[in-house]
Structures are given as structure tokens and as C-alpha cells.
Amino acid sequence: MRIETSAGPAEIELDQPRRPAFLLLLTHGSGGGVDAKDILAVRDSALRLGGAVARVVQPYRVAGRRAPGSAVKQDEAWLEIVAQLRGRKRIPLIQGGRSNGARVACRTAVPARVRGVIALSFPLHPPGKPEKSRREELLDAEPIEVVVVNGANDPFGIPDPADAAEVRVIPGQPHSFRANFDLIAEAITPWLIRWSERPVTNG
């Protein structure tokens, strides 16, 4: 399906049971797609728990660009996507993404009124430039819980465990996970259960 936004159309891959327990929105890294193996591992975990999963190709990728451009416009478009996918559904909403998508999910968590955020390979800083920290973007999600899953060998850095509800480090993995997808599923499953079971108070 397609959703029109102020930044252009977004494309959605939706897996949905008849009566979903929650809705999970997932999106890609800056030059990637929604078929990355870590994204699919999270999707499969959510489906096993009875959730609906919307994998979102953001407008800049639909347009063929590899870089998202303005973060402000990217976040505005994301919130438009969230609003349309949520509609009138009164089920728990969770969002997440990998790399740049994790940044978007954290920055927009509060206005999107989500239960929790899954941040795959959160890029704490550009490679070799720890002084250019993106820690504040991770903290933008407070007080919403964020679960970070990063590879131990990620050149973009690994967030401090104190800055998230959980930081799970996958041994031997770089920024783009190549193995141990079962460990990713193991890390996020308890949180999906926790977030889906809390009472719905808005949205």
C-alpha cells in the first residue's frame, strides 16, 4: 500500500492478523530497505506474538534517494505515516528501525505516542568521529522505553546502557548484522510482550 505524505509517497508492507494484539512500525537505514535480515527477524517475532507489522519504505527511498535529507521533514513525514496507519485503532503502537530508521523512531517517539521503541544498530556517531554524538536523539524518546540492539563491532559506536531501557550487544557483529538473528529476536521479544500488555490510554 501507499501513503501520501508532505515529502511524497511512502510504501508499506503490511502483515496483519485478523485481530492484532499490537501494531509495530519498522523502517530502514538511510540507503537500505525493509528486507534487511534484522528487520525481518523483528517482524517475525512480532507476528509470532500476534502483532501486526508495517514495514515502511520512507518517501526519500521511494523517490530513489539514498540520503534522507532534512531530519525535520523526515520526521514530519514519519508522523503523517504513523497517523494514517494508526487510524482509529485502539491497540498498542510500537515503532522501530535500523540505523537512520532507529534515529527517526527515537526522535518521533513522544509525538507519535508509542509504547516503546526498537532501535537496531543505533548509529551513536559517524565512524571515527565520537565527538559528533547523536546521544541526544536517543534521549529524545524519554520517558518512552527504548531497546537498543547493536553489534559489538559497530564502527558507529554503541549507546551507553544508562541511556536506554536495555542495550543488547550482539557478539562479533558489525553495523549490518550478518548472523545471530536469533539473539535479536531474544532481545526484543520480552519487550514486545511488555508493551503490548500495558493498558491503552490514548491513541
JOURCOR-V745526 format. One record per helix or strand. SS is the DSSP state (@ for helix, = for strand). FROM is the first residue (numbers start at 0). TO is the last residue. If there is no record, write none. Layout:
BEGIN
ss=SS from=FROM to=TO
ss=SS from=FROM to=TO
END
This chain:
BEGIN
ss== from=1 to=4
ss== from=7 to=14
ss== from=21 to=26
ss=@ from=36 to=47
ss== from=51 to=56
ss=@ from=58 to=61
ss=@ from=70 to=85
ss== from=91 to=97
ss=@ from=99 to=106
ss=@ from=108 to=111
ss== from=115 to=119
ss=@ from=134 to=138
ss== from=144 to=150
ss=@ from=160 to=162
ss== from=165 to=169
ss=@ from=180 to=196
END
